Amino acid sequence: MKELAALLLARKVEFTWTEQAAALLKELGTSREFGAREMDRVIQDRIKPQLVDQLLFGRLKKGGAVVLDTADREFVIL
């Protein structure tokens, strides 16, 4: 997620996450079989689409700050 934060910072967006979001990412992004290789897929499929919508059409068009959190075992952008 640090890589994602660095990419967003280049677009003048400060990106932080809660402990709950980090824990859910760890849970969904790791497995006994593949280790942490699934983490990129979780970020790509569940987090980035929400950020793209905000960057292109929402409140982050000109920069800003967002927090990644969870609700009902899903990621939410605050």
FIVEXRO-274038 format. One line per 8 residues: their letters; for each residue x, y, z of C-alpha. Coordinates in steps of 0.25 Angstrom, whole numbers, plus 5000, padded with zeros to 4 digits. Layout:
BEGIN
A> X/Y/Z  ...
END
This chain:
BEGIN
MKELAALL> 5000/5000/5000  5012/5009/5002  5014/5008/4987  5000/5012/4984  5001/5024/4994  5014/5029/4986  5006/5028/4973  4995/5036/4979
LARKVEFT> 5004/5046/4985  5009/5050/4971  4995/5053/4968  4994/5062/4981  4986/5052/4989  4990/5048/5003  4986/5033/5005  4985/5027/5018
WTEQAAAL> 4979/5014/5024  4973/5009/5037  4978/4997/5045  4965/4990/5041  4968/4993/5026  4982/4987/5027  4977/4975/5035  4966/4972/5024
LKELGTSR> 4977/4974/5013  4986/4964/5020  4974/4954/5022  4970/4955/5008  4983/4956/5001  4991/4945/5008  4989/4930/5007  4997/4918/5011
EFGAREMD> 4998/4913/4997  5003/4927/4990  5007/4935/5002  5006/4950/5000  5005/4949/4985  4990/4951/4985  4991/4965/4992  4994/4972/4978
RVIQDRIK> 4981/4966/4973  4973/4970/4985  4978/4985/4983  4976/4984/4968  4962/4979/4969  4956/4985/4982  4963/4997/4985  4968/5004/4972
PQLVDQLL> 4955/5004/4965  4949/5013/4977  4961/5022/4976  4960/5024/4961  4946/5028/4962  4949/5039/4972  4962/5043/4964  4954/5044/4951
FGRLKKGG> 4940/5049/4955  4940/5052/4969  4946/5060/4980  4960/5056/4977  4961/5063/4964  4970/5074/4969  4976/5066/4980  4973/5064/4995
AVVLDTAD> 4973/5053/5005  4966/5040/5007  4966/5029/5017  4964/5014/5014  4955/5008/5024  4946/4996/5025  4931/4993/5026  4925/4980/5026
REFVIL> 4938/4973/5022  4939/4982/5010  4948/4994/5007  4943/5008/5007  4949/5021/5004  4946/5032/5014
END
